[in-house]
């Protein structure tokens, strides 16, 4: 009968600090495979290493998938199509409004952002937030924010002196 190994179980393993096969306590597992252990002799924590001469029986080989293979046409391609349609409807008579924190925008309005480029308001979240669809991504943006220049400036604080702690 094989003993089930789990977190807090004690197992034999090669300690990278002691350079010996010693008892270890399991502290991390991934899909049933022991990953990290604590040596009960020296207290060192490290990745689990089998004692010399033992072969792994439960080790699973993980196939690495390249980024290009992971990409599946999904919502982002749909968003790009929607953005292209909205851009095609834009006319010279209705130019995009320049984006500003203090600006106020409505649903469907085209805005021109200095960093993200042309975008379209797809949702007004509340009186101070909007969702904007840009060519490459959808961003939550701020609107109706008071102009920084019009905000009152705080009074200067008294200087701190080591001889006179306040």
PAZA-671745 format. One line per field, with one value per residue: chain; residue number from 1; residue in three letters; x, y, z of N, C-alpha, C, O in turn. Coordinates in Angstrom, 3 decimals, m for minus. Each point is the difference from the previous one (the first is absolute). Example, Ala and Ser with C-alpha at 12.3 -4.5 7.8 and 13.67 -1.06 7.14 Angstrom:
chain: c(A:A)
resi: c(1:2)
resn: c(ALA:SER)
n_u: c(13.190:m1.386)
n_v: c(m5.690:1.069)
n_w: c(7.800:m1.385)
ca_u: c(m0.890:0.820)
ca_v: c(1.190:1.190)
ca_w: c(0.000:0.060)
c_u: c(0.900:m0.770)
c_v: c(1.200:1.090)
c_w: c(0.000:0.730)
o_u: c(1.036:0.509)
o_v: c(m0.019:1.108)
o_w: c(0.665:0.169)
//
This chain:
chain: c(A:A:A:A:A:A:A:A:A:A:A:A:A:A:A:A:A:A:A:A:A:A:A:A:A:A:A:A:A:A:A:A:A:A:A:A:A:A:A:A:A:A:A:A:A:A:A:A:A:A:A:A:A:A:A:A:A:A:A:A:A:A:A:A:A:A:A:A:A:A:A:A:A:A:A:A:A:A:A:A:A:A:A:A:A:A:A:A:A:A:A:A:A:A:A:A:A:A:A:A:A:A:A:A:A:A:A:A:A:A:A:A:A:A:A:A:A:A:A:A:A:A:A:A:A:A:A:A:A:A:A:A:A:A:A:A:A:A:A:A:A:A:A:A:A:A:A:A:A:A:A:A:A:A:A:A:A:A:A:A:A:A:A:A:A:A)
resi: c(1:2:3:4:5:6:7:8:9:10:11:12:13:14:15:16:17:18:19:20:21:22:23:24:25:26:27:28:29:30:31:32:33:34:35:36:37:38:39:40:41:42:43:44:45:46:47:48:49:50:51:52:53:54:55:56:57:58:59:60:61:62:63:64:65:66:67:68:69:70:71:72:73:74:75:76:77:78:79:80:81:82:83:84:85:86:87:88:89:90:91:92:93:94:95:96:97:98:99:100:101:102:103:104:105:106:107:108:109:110:111:112:113:114:115:116:117:118:119:120:121:122:123:124:125:126:127:128:129:130:131:132:133:134:135:136:137:138:139:140:141:142:143:144:145:146:147:148:149:150:151:152:153:154:155:156:157:158:159:160:161:162:163:164:165:166)
resn: c(UNK:UNK:UNK:UNK:UNK:UNK:UNK:UNK:UNK:UNK:UNK:UNK:UNK:UNK:UNK:UNK:UNK:UNK:UNK:UNK:UNK:UNK:UNK:UNK:UNK:UNK:UNK:UNK:UNK:UNK:UNK:UNK:UNK:UNK:UNK:UNK:UNK:UNK:UNK:UNK:UNK:UNK:UNK:UNK:UNK:UNK:UNK:UNK:UNK:UNK:UNK:UNK:UNK:UNK:UNK:UNK:UNK:UNK:UNK:UNK:UNK:UNK:UNK:UNK:UNK:UNK:UNK:UNK:UNK:UNK:UNK:UNK:UNK:UNK:UNK:UNK:UNK:UNK:UNK:UNK:UNK:UNK:UNK:UNK:UNK:UNK:UNK:UNK:UNK:UNK:UNK:UNK:UNK:UNK:UNK:UNK:UNK:UNK:UNK:UNK:UNK:UNK:UNK:UNK:UNK:UNK:UNK:UNK:UNK:UNK:UNK:UNK:UNK:UNK:UNK:UNK:UNK:UNK:UNK:UNK:UNK:UNK:UNK:UNK:UNK:UNK:UNK:UNK:UNK:UNK:UNK:UNK:UNK:UNK:UNK:UNK:UNK:UNK:UNK:UNK:UNK:UNK:UNK:UNK:UNK:UNK:UNK:UNK:UNK:UNK:UNK:UNK:UNK:UNK:UNK:UNK:UNK:UNK:UNK:UNK:UNK:UNK:UNK:UNK:UNK:UNK)
n_u: c(0.839:m1.136:2.094:m1.965:0.578:0.635:m1.570:2.094:m0.376:m0.053:1.556:0.122:1.687:0.061:1.383:m1.437:m1.540:m1.805:m1.383:m2.049:0.492:m1.515:m0.043:m1.765:0.126:m1.642:1.194:1.126:m2.188:0.893:m2.103:m0.143:0.305:1.256:m0.967:m1.612:2.208:m0.864:1.888:m0.319:1.156:m0.344:m1.597:1.680:m0.073:m1.096:1.162:m2.063:1.126:m0.395:m0.974:2.022:m0.094:m0.434:m1.533:0.399:m1.236:0.614:2.163:m0.767:m0.268:1.407:m2.026:2.116:m1.202:0.347:1.505:1.814:1.424:1.354:1.492:m1.435:m0.284:0.664:m0.212:1.895:m0.207:m0.874:1.400:1.436:m0.879:m0.136:1.875:0.464:m1.137:0.713:1.647:m0.643:m0.624:2.024:m1.120:0.336:m1.817:0.599:0.784:1.966:m1.404:0.575:1.520:m1.907:1.881:0.982:1.259:m1.200:m0.233:m0.118:m1.934:1.721:0.043:0.026:1.299:0.568:0.528:0.389:m1.283:m1.974:0.357:0.005:m1.391:m0.512:m1.156:1.185:1.383:m2.213:2.202:1.418:m0.836:0.525:m1.867:2.066:m1.743:2.184:m1.428:1.621:1.472:1.172:m1.043:m0.410:m0.758:1.084:m1.846:1.814:m1.701:m0.162:1.805:m0.270:m0.811:1.473:m0.237:m1.606:1.380:m1.507:0.938:0.974:m1.174:1.075:0.952:m0.908:1.409:0.543:m0.672:2.020:0.546:m0.820:0.640:m0.630)
n_v: c(m1.175:0.755:0.437:0.328:0.489:0.701:1.519:0.725:m0.409:m2.022:1.530:m1.955:1.050:0.408:m0.455:1.581:m0.259:m1.338:0.505:0.462:m2.169:1.542:0.060:m0.804:2.224:m1.510:1.044:m1.444:0.542:m1.579:0.638:0.753:2.006:m1.741:1.622:0.209:0.461:m1.263:1.174:m2.219:m0.126:0.269:m1.443:m1.275:2.128:m1.916:0.637:m0.564:m0.936:m0.632:m1.545:0.497:0.402:1.920:m1.642:1.729:0.049:1.455:m0.571:2.049:m1.383:1.653:m0.476:0.149:1.497:m0.654:1.660:m0.377:m1.380:1.322:0.865:0.950:m0.756:2.031:m0.263:m1.114:m2.228:m1.166:m0.452:m1.688:m2.051:m0.782:m0.896:m2.118:m1.617:m0.600:m1.517:m2.155:m0.724:m0.728:1.617:0.490:m0.979:m2.149:2.113:m0.994:m0.927:2.161:m1.662:m0.092:0.339:1.847:m1.276:1.016:m1.959:0.072:m0.751:m1.447:0.859:1.480:m1.784:2.090:m2.187:1.351:m0.987:0.515:2.198:m0.788:1.630:m2.057:1.922:m1.310:1.323:0.245:0.091:1.684:0.770:m1.975:m1.199:m0.252:m0.772:m0.467:0.372:m1.195:1.323:1.152:1.962:m1.536:2.056:m0.486:0.994:1.312:0.156:1.689:m0.345:0.004:1.916:m1.269:0.514:m1.414:m1.708:m0.368:2.027:m2.004:0.019:1.917:m1.919:m0.227:1.756:m1.807:0.160:m0.265:2.011:0.037:m1.601:m0.310)
n_w: c(0.000:m1.814:0.728:1.049:m2.135:2.039:m0.511:0.103:m2.179:1.010:m0.651:m1.090:1.060:m2.206:1.725:m0.689:1.639:0.331:m1.702:0.869:0.312:m0.655:2.266:m1.143:0.293:m0.246:m1.611:m1.295:m0.344:m1.339:0.481:2.114:m0.928:0.737:1.230:1.585:0.296:1.685:m0.337:m0.080:m1.921:m2.223:m0.612:m0.781:m0.712:m0.446:m1.814:m0.683:1.734:m2.118:1.331:0.857:m2.206:1.061:m0.248:m1.358:1.891:1.591:m0.170:0.514:m1.741:0.536:m0.841:m0.655:1.175:m2.132:0.317:m1.271:1.096:1.231:m1.434:1.420:m2.085:0.609:2.223:0.559:m0.347:1.718:1.712:m0.335:0.303:2.105:0.866:m0.627:1.116:2.054:m0.046:m0.277:2.049:0.674:1.055:m2.180:m0.917:m0.385:0.024:m0.475:1.507:0.006:m0.193:1.196:1.159:m0.807:m1.372:m1.626:1.072:m2.248:0.843:0.004:2.053:m1.711:0.501:0.594:m0.249:1.750:1.545:0.937:0.228:m2.124:0.709:0.771:0.023:1.400:1.204:0.344:0.475:m0.367:1.916:0.924:m0.417:m0.923:m1.189:0.253:m1.710:1.040:m1.032:1.524:0.310:1.607:m0.543:1.927:m0.803:0.199:1.478:m1.462:m1.283:2.233:m0.842:m1.102:m2.162:m0.726:m0.456:1.631:m0.060:m0.180:1.912:m0.457:m0.728:2.034:m0.182:m1.220:2.117:m0.902:m0.833:m2.106:1.468:m2.121)
ca_u: c(m0.839:0.814:m0.420:m0.339:0.859:m0.653:0.691:0.366:0.524:1.451:0.571:1.451:0.416:1.353:0.052:1.034:0.817:0.762:0.663:m0.279:m1.389:m0.544:m1.451:m0.520:m1.446:m0.528:m0.666:m0.731:m0.207:m0.697:m0.658:0.436:1.450:0.676:0.805:0.892:0.112:0.845:0.853:m0.217:1.304:0.604:m1.048:0.029:m1.131:0.477:m0.750:0.182:0.911:m0.026:1.299:0.703:m0.364:m1.452:m0.582:m1.323:m1.066:m1.204:0.365:m0.685:0.659:m0.910:0.341:m0.033:m0.725:0.479:m1.008:m0.763:m0.937:m1.013:m0.937:m1.185:m0.841:m1.014:m0.636:0.822:m0.160:m1.331:0.141:0.681:m0.979:m0.914:0.747:0.160:m1.306:m0.225:0.946:m0.477:m1.169:0.452:0.059:0.706:m0.925:m0.078:1.340:0.164:0.289:1.245:m0.266:0.513:m0.589:m1.116:m1.028:m1.207:m0.191:m1.261:0.054:0.202:0.841:1.377:0.975:1.380:0.871:1.387:0.817:m0.683:m0.528:m1.434:m0.810:m1.437:m0.622:m0.916:m0.851:0.168:m0.111:m0.657:0.250:1.433:0.746:m0.504:0.757:0.351:0.578:1.058:0.296:0.623:m0.504:m1.079:0.510:m0.891:0.583:m0.619:m0.530:m0.555:0.943:0.323:1.284:1.010:0.392:m1.038:m0.063:0.749:1.310:0.115:0.915:1.309:0.207:1.169:1.150:0.348:1.355:0.397:0.109:m1.330:m1.020:m1.350)
ca_v: c(1.175:1.191:1.099:1.229:1.123:1.295:1.073:m0.325:m1.372:m0.078:m0.863:0.063:0.727:0.523:1.376:0.748:0.707:m1.015:m0.870:m1.371:m0.423:0.193:0.129:1.306:0.187:0.582:1.283:0.406:m1.032:0.467:m1.119:m1.259:m0.137:0.784:1.068:0.628:m0.713:0.567:m1.033:m0.108:0.020:1.346:1.010:0.680:m0.239:m0.050:m0.872:m1.410:m0.800:m1.418:m0.555:m0.562:m1.375:m0.165:0.617:0.594:m0.802:0.811:1.253:0.178:0.904:1.045:0.500:1.459:0.480:1.307:1.055:0.045:m1.116:0.260:1.020:m0.484:1.162:0.095:1.306:1.122:0.188:0.583:1.398:0.691:0.177:1.058:1.250:0.352:0.465:1.332:0.914:0.237:0.890:1.333:0.926:1.251:0.930:m0.376:m0.453:m0.535:1.000:m0.313:m0.501:0.745:m0.493:0.856:m0.050:m0.780:m0.771:m0.745:m1.304:0.032:1.126:m0.305:0.833:m0.127:m0.033:0.260:m1.214:m1.175:0.306:0.147:m0.916:0.245:m0.249:m1.136:m0.086:1.021:m0.781:0.922:1.389:0.288:m1.061:m0.501:m1.073:0.470:m1.027:0.459:m0.990:m1.207:m0.411:0.762:0.620:0.790:1.340:0.958:1.226:0.960:0.163:1.433:0.399:0.063:1.400:0.704:m0.511:0.856:m0.533:m0.125:0.936:m0.638:m0.495:0.552:m0.873:m0.812:0.225:m1.052:0.584:0.409:m0.923:0.513)
ca_w: c(0.000:m0.150:0.863:m0.716:0.386:m0.104:0.704:1.389:0.095:0.089:m1.030:m0.158:m1.186:0.036:0.482:m0.710:0.988:0.738:m0.991:0.436:m0.054:1.342:0.077:m0.377:0.101:m1.228:0.220:m1.203:m1.017:m1.194:m0.663:0.590:m0.074:1.033:m0.593:0.979:1.272:1.047:0.585:1.445:0.651:0.026:m0.069:m1.293:m0.898:m1.379:m0.892:0.343:m0.827:0.368:0.377:m1.154:m0.328:m0.137:m1.184:0.212:m0.594:m0.200:m0.664:m1.269:m0.933:m0.428:m1.321:m0.075:m1.166:m0.416:0.068:m1.238:0.014:1.018:m0.466:m0.690:m0.289:1.037:0.167:m0.437:m1.435:m0.141:0.400:m1.089:m1.074:0.423:m0.050:m1.421:m0.466:0.559:m0.640:m1.365:0.081:0.405:m1.135:0.322:0.649:1.423:0.399:1.354:1.031:0.721:1.348:1.146:1.254:0.389:m1.034:0.211:m1.221:m0.065:m0.648:m1.441:m0.400:m0.384:0.711:m0.454:1.170:m0.401:0.045:m0.543:m1.324:m0.193:0.785:0.000:1.303:m0.135:1.179:1.037:1.235:0.928:m0.387:m0.056:m0.699:m1.275:m0.658:m1.328:m0.864:m0.883:m1.033:0.538:1.305:0.610:1.221:0.844:0.045:0.911:m0.604:0.967:1.105:0.065:m0.569:1.060:0.205:0.755:1.364:0.935:0.375:1.453:0.659:0.219:1.364:0.683:m0.157:1.157:0.472:0.935:1.337:0.443:m0.536:0.242)
c_u: c(0.890:m0.570:m0.231:0.870:m0.764:0.831:0.047:0.433:1.513:0.493:1.516:0.313:1.411:m0.050:1.162:0.909:0.903:0.865:m0.129:m1.460:m0.525:m1.529:m0.388:m1.505:m0.456:m0.728:m0.767:m0.068:m0.729:m0.516:0.549:1.496:0.629:0.908:1.001:m0.076:0.851:0.783:m0.213:1.316:0.541:m1.040:m0.044:m1.202:0.512:m0.936:0.304:0.915:m0.068:1.376:0.680:m0.403:m1.499:m0.489:m1.374:m1.045:m1.230:0.289:m0.687:0.787:m1.036:0.472:m0.146:m0.678:0.484:m1.138:m0.882:m1.056:m1.123:m1.059:m1.110:m0.840:m1.156:m0.572:0.838:m0.113:m1.370:0.045:0.657:m0.954:m0.982:0.680:0.138:m1.316:m0.277:0.913:m0.471:m1.191:0.384:0.130:0.763:m0.897:m0.116:1.366:0.008:0.345:1.326:m0.331:0.651:m0.691:m1.244:m1.140:m1.189:m0.323:m1.294:0.214:0.128:0.909:1.418:0.923:1.389:0.908:1.448:0.867:m0.658:m0.615:m1.511:m0.761:m1.461:m0.569:m1.027:m0.940:0.314:m0.270:m0.712:0.387:1.484:0.819:m0.692:0.869:0.248:0.681:1.020:0.309:0.527:m0.573:m1.157:0.515:m1.133:0.682:m0.799:m0.545:m0.581:0.876:0.367:1.388:0.996:0.387:m1.028:m0.127:0.785:1.333:0.089:1.006:1.332:0.151:1.236:1.136:0.306:1.456:0.324:0.091:m1.361:m1.060:m1.386:m0.917)
c_v: c(1.246:1.125:1.253:1.139:1.294:1.048:m0.364:m1.455:0.054:m1.008:0.124:0.720:0.507:1.464:0.712:0.781:m0.982:m0.848:m1.471:m0.334:0.066:0.005:1.427:0.032:0.721:1.306:0.473:m1.151:0.636:m1.214:m1.338:m0.240:0.923:1.018:0.611:m0.745:0.794:m1.156:m0.005:m0.027:1.427:1.111:0.747:m0.357:0.065:m0.848:m1.445:m0.672:m1.441:m0.439:m0.595:m1.462:m0.236:0.726:0.542:m0.850:0.835:1.312:0.060:0.981:0.993:0.522:1.512:0.407:1.400:0.997:0.009:m1.105:0.228:0.968:m0.632:1.223:0.051:1.392:1.158:0.223:0.604:1.487:0.793:0.241:1.122:1.363:0.476:0.546:1.416:1.035:0.346:0.957:1.446:0.893:1.253:1.014:m0.291:m0.527:m0.517:1.128:m0.343:m0.433:0.894:m0.547:0.796:m0.035:m0.852:m0.684:m0.798:m1.303:0.169:1.112:m0.477:0.939:m0.278:0.109:0.150:m1.255:m1.174:0.241:0.156:m1.052:0.399:m0.377:m1.106:m0.126:1.169:m0.723:0.800:1.417:0.338:m1.049:m0.403:m1.161:0.469:m1.131:0.665:m1.114:m1.305:m0.481:0.879:0.505:0.666:1.343:0.888:1.165:0.872:0.147:1.474:0.270:0.207:1.442:0.749:m0.488:0.913:m0.657:m0.082:0.998:m0.704:m0.396:0.626:m0.994:m0.742:0.265:m1.058:0.547:0.381:m0.956:0.474:m1.052)
c_w: c(0.000:0.855:m0.842:0.529:m0.232:0.713:1.478:0.170:0.120:m1.020:0.015:m1.301:0.165:0.402:m0.679:0.946:0.754:m0.927:0.383:m0.281:1.431:m0.064:m0.329:0.243:m1.258:0.336:m1.234:m0.984:m1.178:m0.744:0.478:m0.020:1.045:m0.677:0.981:1.306:0.974:0.602:1.511:0.769:0.117:m0.051:m1.317:m0.853:m1.434:m0.847:0.353:m1.010:0.494:0.475:m1.231:m0.217:m0.120:m1.241:0.341:m0.700:m0.306:m0.715:m1.356:m0.850:m0.500:m1.345:0.002:m1.306:m0.319:0.013:m1.243:m0.027:0.995:m0.479:m0.814:m0.333:0.980:0.065:m0.515:m1.506:m0.297:0.335:m1.116:m1.160:0.336:m0.091:m1.446:m0.565:0.494:m0.662:m1.404:m0.024:0.343:m1.233:0.411:0.704:1.500:0.443:1.440:0.963:0.669:1.425:1.032:1.237:0.375:m1.015:0.400:m1.323:0.073:m0.767:m1.512:m0.480:m0.328:0.757:m0.538:1.224:m0.455:m0.039:m0.733:m1.365:m0.005:0.799:m0.027:1.359:m0.191:1.185:0.922:1.317:1.076:m0.419:m0.130:m0.758:m1.290:m0.463:m1.422:m0.763:m0.914:m0.980:0.586:1.315:0.457:1.344:0.764:0.203:0.951:m0.810:1.105:1.245:0.058:m0.578:1.136:0.300:0.839:1.436:0.937:0.369:1.517:0.556:0.229:1.463:0.592:m0.152:1.273:0.364:1.033:1.424:0.569:m0.568:0.373:0.543)
o_u: c(0.884:m1.207:0.835:0.078:m0.605:1.073:m0.988:0.356:0.632:m0.521:0.547:m0.665:0.539:m0.670:1.140:1.085:1.200:0.999:0.899:m0.812:0.501:m0.590:0.672:m0.662:0.594:m0.851:m0.850:0.979:m0.710:0.783:0.286:0.460:m0.333:0.818:1.171:m1.050:0.741:m0.574:0.065:m0.015:0.377:0.342:m0.814:m0.448:0.722:m0.919:1.096:m0.156:0.158:1.013:m0.684:m0.116:m0.405:0.518:m0.738:0.158:m0.788:m0.911:0.086:0.440:m1.077:1.143:m1.066:0.294:0.032:m1.164:m1.213:m1.095:m1.097:m1.132:0.239:m0.204:m0.778:m0.130:m0.547:0.051:m0.139:m0.640:m0.417:0.029:m0.330:m0.612:m0.163:0.002:m0.447:m0.417:0.110:m0.188:m0.799:0.587:0.150:0.493:m0.328:0.179:m0.912:0.794:0.262:m0.844:1.155:m1.170:m0.961:m1.055:0.084:m0.019:m0.462:0.998:m0.762:0.348:0.549:m0.236:0.287:0.117:0.397:0.969:0.673:m0.420:m0.604:0.347:m0.346:0.318:m0.972:m1.028:1.162:m1.145:m0.959:0.553:0.347:1.218:m1.227:1.168:m0.931:0.939:m0.346:m0.578:m0.345:0.263:m0.267:0.560:m0.960:1.140:m1.168:0.577:m0.155:m0.505:0.279:0.927:m0.302:0.269:0.340:m0.708:1.032:0.082:m0.428:0.952:0.027:m0.381:0.928:m0.204:m0.133:0.884:m0.836:m0.222:m0.162:m0.730:m0.257:m1.172)
o_v: c(0.146:0.245:0.349:0.228:0.189:m0.297:m0.495:m0.398:0.967:m1.111:0.972:m0.204:0.012:0.804:m0.461:0.435:0.230:m0.578:m0.803:0.888:m0.697:m0.026:0.949:m1.037:1.006:0.033:0.883:m0.709:0.993:m0.790:m0.887:m1.056:1.183:m0.354:0.153:m0.512:0.903:m1.013:1.048:0.049:0.444:1.151:0.908:m1.147:0.928:m0.637:m0.314:0.166:m0.273:0.548:m0.477:m0.769:m1.019:1.051:m0.603:m0.365:m0.354:0.802:m0.942:1.043:m0.386:0.433:0.528:m0.539:0.870:m0.373:0.182:0.201:m0.530:m0.019:m0.695:0.856:m0.949:0.682:0.996:1.144:0.794:0.811:1.121:1.068:0.818:0.971:1.186:0.977:0.852:1.133:1.145:0.729:0.919:m0.414:0.275:0.871:0.891:m1.207:0.260:0.884:m1.173:0.604:0.402:m0.380:m0.555:0.588:m0.816:0.654:m0.353:m0.163:0.752:0.039:m0.878:1.206:m1.092:1.065:m0.579:m0.038:m0.718:m0.949:0.428:m1.181:1.121:m1.061:0.170:m0.672:0.351:m0.334:m0.481:0.198:1.074:0.142:m0.045:m0.100:0.409:m0.624:0.822:m1.082:m1.075:m1.137:1.061:m0.761:0.494:0.067:m0.264:0.392:m0.452:0.222:0.600:m0.792:0.686:0.336:0.967:0.614:0.544:m1.216:0.921:0.387:m1.191:0.733:0.360:m1.214:0.552:0.027:m0.302:m0.733:0.135:0.368:0.337:0.275)
o_w: c(0.844:0.001:m0.834:1.208:m1.055:0.526:0.542:1.109:m0.424:m0.108:0.520:m1.016:1.106:m0.647:0.055:m0.387:0.147:0.431:m0.250:m0.259:0.883:m1.080:0.405:m0.041:m0.390:0.889:0.117:m0.235:0.157:m0.527:m0.804:0.436:0.076:m0.849:m0.346:0.389:m0.389:0.398:0.643:1.229:1.085:0.274:m0.166:m0.007:m0.365:0.516:0.464:m1.210:1.190:m0.433:m0.906:0.953:m0.559:m0.377:0.780:m1.165:m0.878:m0.208:m0.787:0.482:m0.453:m0.142:0.314:m1.067:0.871:m0.142:0.101:m0.526:m0.175:0.484:m0.987:0.861:0.100:m1.017:m0.473:m0.452:m0.930:m0.670:m0.292:m0.613:m0.859:m0.445:m0.286:m0.750:m0.768:m0.242:m0.437:m0.974:m0.180:m1.000:1.191:0.716:0.784:0.166:0.785:m0.320:0.268:0.662:m0.146:m0.054:0.532:0.237:0.919:m1.043:1.084:m0.702:m0.609:m1.180:0.667:0.070:m0.492:0.606:m1.012:m0.758:m0.740:m0.662:0.984:m0.013:m0.371:0.535:m0.736:m0.085:0.206:0.305:0.605:m1.082:m0.491:m0.111:m0.089:0.375:m0.693:0.495:m0.849:0.097:m0.489:0.393:m0.566:0.790:m0.592:0.459:0.284:m1.015:1.135:1.101:m1.038:0.167:0.977:1.153:0.681:0.798:m0.394:0.173:0.695:m0.679:0.309:0.914:m0.724:0.024:1.092:m0.856:0.851:0.964:1.213:m0.920:1.156:0.256)
//
